[in-house]
Structure formats: C-alpha cells, structure tokens
C-alpha cells in the first residue's frame, strides 16, 4: 500500500479531524445550495459548451470557439464537486452520533 493510501486509511479509521480542517460558513452555504441542483445540469452545461464551441468554429470564430470550449472541463469539475458534496456531505466529520 502506498504511503498516501496508508495515511488515508489510518485517518479514516480514526474518525476524528482537527477543528482547523472544518469547512467555513461560506463554503458550507454554497455547498448546501448547489447540492440542490441535479447532477445532469452540469453535464448539459458541458455538452452545451462543446456544441456552442463547434458552432462558433464552423462560423469561423476561432477565438470565441476556444473560449467557449474551455468551459466544458470547468462544468464537469463543478459537477464532480457537486456529486462529492452530495455523497460525502459538506463536512461529514462534524456529524457525530450520540448513543
């Protein structure tokens, strides 16, 4: 097992995290709001960017085509982040269950 995987495994087994590693109020608020968006919104936005770039390229507007085409990876990364927040939560370590 790699050193990084070992650290991650030992950290996840410990179940604790220092307070300085928690999310800030702004990040938590943004994540709570964007988690309400369906994941396919980001896929459609990336597809629209690719299609728009193709249309601009065919229209001979190369610079605009490159500009719009570069949005696709950004939308996909935002979609991944959105999915991660939905699956793992904004700050899962702070959700302690009392028995």
Phi and psi in degrees as GROMACS dihedral restraints (atoms count N, CA, C in turn):
[ dihedral_restraints ]
;  ai    aj    ak    al  type     phi  dphi    fc
    3     4     5     6     1   -69.4    20    10
    4     5     6     7     1   158.0    20    10
    6     7     8     9     1   -58.8    20    10
    7     8     9    10     1   -36.6    20    10
    9    10    11    12     1   -66.5    20    10
   10    11    12    13     1   -44.5    20    10
   12    13    14    15     1   -63.4    20    10
   13    14    15    16     1   -38.2    20    10
   15    16    17    18     1   -63.5    20    10
   16    17    18    19     1   -44.6    20    10
   18    19    20    21     1   -62.8    20    10
   19    20    21    22     1   -41.9    20    10
   21    22    23    24     1   -65.2    20    10
   22    23    24    25     1   -41.1    20    10
   24    25    26    27     1   -65.7    20    10
   25    26    27    28     1   -43.0    20    10
   27    28    29    30     1   -69.1    20    10
   28    29    30    31     1   -33.6    20    10
   30    31    32    33     1   -68.7    20    10
   31    32    33    34     1   -41.8    20    10
   33    34    35    36     1   -70.3    20    10
   34    35    36    37     1   -28.8    20    10
   36    37    38    39     1   -74.3    20    10
   37    38    39    40     1   -30.3    20    10
   39    40    41    42     1   -69.5    20    10
   40    41    42    43     1   -32.2    20    10
   42    43    44    45     1    72.5    20    10
   43    44    45    46     1     9.9    20    10
   45    46    47    48     1  -128.0    20    10
   46    47    48    49     1   157.0    20    10
   48    49    50    51     1  -146.9    20    10
   49    50    51    52     1   143.6    20    10
   51    52    53    54     1   -67.5    20    10
   52    53    54    55     1   150.1    20    10
   54    55    56    57     1   -60.6    20    10
   55    56    57    58     1   -30.9    20    10
   57    58    59    60     1   -71.7    20    10
   58    59    60    61     1    -6.2    20    10
   60    61    62    63     1  -100.8    20    10
   61    62    63    64     1     9.0    20    10
   63    64    65    66     1   -82.2    20    10
   64    65    66    67     1   160.9    20    10
   66    67    68    69     1   -73.3    20    10
   67    68    69    70     1   148.8    20    10
   69    70    71    72     1   -79.5    20    10
   70    71    72    73     1   167.5    20    10
   72    73    74    75     1   -63.8    20    10
   73    74    75    76     1   -38.8    20    10
   75    76    77    78     1   -65.8    20    10
   76    77    78    79     1   -48.1    20    10
   78    79    80    81     1   -61.6    20    10
   79    80    81    82     1   -43.2    20    10
   81    82    83    84     1   -62.5    20    10
   82    83    84    85     1   -42.6    20    10
   84    85    86    87     1   -64.8    20    10
   85    86    87    88     1   -45.4    20    10
   87    88    89    90     1   -61.8    20    10
   88    89    90    91     1   -43.7    20    10
   90    91    92    93     1   -64.7    20    10
   91    92    93    94     1   -38.7    20    10
   93    94    95    96     1   -64.2    20    10
   94    95    96    97     1   -37.7    20    10
   96    97    98    99     1   -76.2    20    10
   97    98    99   100     1   -44.9    20    10
   99   100   101   102     1   -71.6    20    10
  100   101   102   103     1   -23.6    20    10
  102   103   104   105     1   -66.1    20    10
  103   104   105   106     1   -17.3    20    10
  105   106   107   108     1   -75.5    20    10
  106   107   108   109     1   -17.9    20    10
  108   109   110   111     1   -76.4    20    10
  109   110   111   112     1   137.0    20    10
  111   112   113   114     1   -65.7    20    10
  112   113   114   115     1   145.7    20    10
  114   115   116   117     1   -61.7    20    10
  115   116   117   118     1   -29.4    20    10
  117   118   119   120     1   -70.2    20    10
  118   119   120   121     1   -13.5    20    10
  120   121   122   123     1   -59.1    20    10
  121   122   123   124     1   -42.1    20    10
  123   124   125   126     1   -71.1    20    10
  124   125   126   127     1   -34.9    20    10
  126   127   128   129     1   -66.4    20    10
  127   128   129   130     1   -42.9    20    10
  129   130   131   132     1   -64.8    20    10
  130   131   132   133     1   -38.9    20    10
  132   133   134   135     1   -64.0    20    10
  133   134   135   136     1   -41.9    20    10
  135   136   137   138     1   -65.3    20    10
  136   137   138   139     1   -43.8    20    10
  138   139   140   141     1   -62.6    20    10
  139   140   141   142     1   -40.5    20    10
  141   142   143   144     1   -62.6    20    10
  142   143   144   145     1   -38.2    20    10
  144   145   146   147     1   -64.4    20    10
  145   146   147   148     1   -42.9    20    10
  147   148   149   150     1   -65.3    20    10
  148   149   150   151     1   -45.4    20    10
  150   151   152   153     1   -63.8    20    10
  151   152   153   154     1   -44.6    20    10
  153   154   155   156     1   -60.3    20    10
  154   155   156   157     1   -39.5    20    10
  156   157   158   159     1   -63.9    20    10
  157   158   159   160     1   -41.0    20    10
  159   160   161   162     1   -63.4    20    10
  160   161   162   163     1   -43.3    20    10
  162   163   164   165     1   -62.5    20    10
  163   164   165   166     1   -45.0    20    10
  165   166   167   168     1   -63.6    20    10
  166   167   168   169     1   -38.7    20    10
  168   169   170   171     1   -63.5    20    10
  169   170   171   172     1   -44.1    20    10
  171   172   173   174     1   -66.0    20    10
  172   173   174   175     1   -27.5    20    10
  174   175   176   177     1   -83.2    20    10
  175   176   177   178     1     0.8    20    10
  177   178   179   180     1    82.6    20    10
  178   179   180   181     1    14.1    20    10
  180   181   182   183     1  -103.5    20    10
  181   182   183   184     1    74.5    20    10
  183   184   185   186     1   -61.5    20    10
  184   185   186   187     1   -43.9    20    10
  186   187   188   189     1   -64.6    20    10
  187   188   189   190     1   -44.2    20    10
  189   190   191   192     1   -65.4    20    10
  190   191   192   193     1   -36.6    20    10
  192   193   194   195     1   -62.3    20    10
  193   194   195   196     1   -44.9    20    10
  195   196   197   198     1   -64.6    20    10
  196   197   198   199     1   -41.0    20    10
  198   199   200   201     1   -61.1    20    10
  199   200   201   202     1   -50.4    20    10
  201   202   203   204     1   -69.0    20    10
  202   203   204   205     1   -37.4    20    10
  204   205   206   207     1   -64.2    20    10
  205   206   207   208     1   -27.0    20    10
  207   208   209   210     1   -77.0    20    10
  208   209   210   211     1    -6.9    20    10
  210   211   212   213     1   -75.0    20    10
  211   212   213   214     1   -28.3    20    10
  213   214   215   216     1   -55.1    20    10
  214   215   216   217     1   -50.4    20    10
  216   217   218   219     1   -63.5    20    10
  217   218   219   220     1   -33.0    20    10
  219   220   221   222     1   -63.9    20    10
  220   221   222   223     1   -45.3    20    10
  222   223   224   225     1   -61.9    20    10
  223   224   225   226     1   -41.2    20    10
  225   226   227   228     1   -66.2    20    10
  226   227   228   229     1   -39.3    20    10
  228   229   230   231     1   -67.1    20    10
  229   230   231   232     1   -41.4    20    10
  231   232   233   234     1   -61.4    20    10
  232   233   234   235     1   -37.5    20    10
  234   235   236   237     1   -64.5    20    10
  235   236   237   238     1   -40.4    20    10
  237   238   239   240     1   -63.9    20    10
  238   239   240   241     1   -42.7    20    10
  240   241   242   243     1   -63.0    20    10
  241   242   243   244     1   -42.6    20    10
  243   244   245   246     1   -59.8    20    10
  244   245   246   247     1   -45.4    20    10
  246   247   248   249     1   -65.2    20    10
  247   248   249   250     1   -40.3    20    10
  249   250   251   252     1   -61.6    20    10
  250   251   252   253     1   -42.5    20    10
  252   253   254   255     1   -64.9    20    10
  253   254   255   256     1   -39.3    20    10
  255   256   257   258     1   -66.1    20    10
  256   257   258   259     1   -40.4    20    10
  258   259   260   261     1   -79.9    20    10
  259   260   261   262     1   -47.9    20    10
  261   262   263   264     1   -95.5    20    10
  262   263   264   265     1   -15.2    20    10
  264   265   266   267     1    84.8    20    10
  265   266   267   268     1   164.9    20    10
  267   268   269   270     1   -69.6    20    10
  268   269   270   271     1   -43.6    20    10
  270   271   272   273     1  -149.1    20    10
  271   272   273   274     1    71.5    20    10
  273   274   275   276     1   -62.7    20    10
  274   275   276   277     1   -22.4    20    10
  276   277   278   279     1   -70.4    20    10
  277   278   279   280     1   -28.3    20    10
  279   280   281   282     1   -78.3    20    10
  280   281   282   283     1    -8.7    20    10
  282   283   284   285     1   -89.3    20    10
  283   284   285   286     1    79.8    20    10
  285   286   287   288     1   -90.3    20    10
  286   287   288   289     1   136.0    20    10
  288   289   290   291     1   -97.4    20    10
  289   290   291   292     1   128.4    20    10
  291   292   293   294     1   -96.3    20    10
  292   293   294   295     1   134.3    20    10
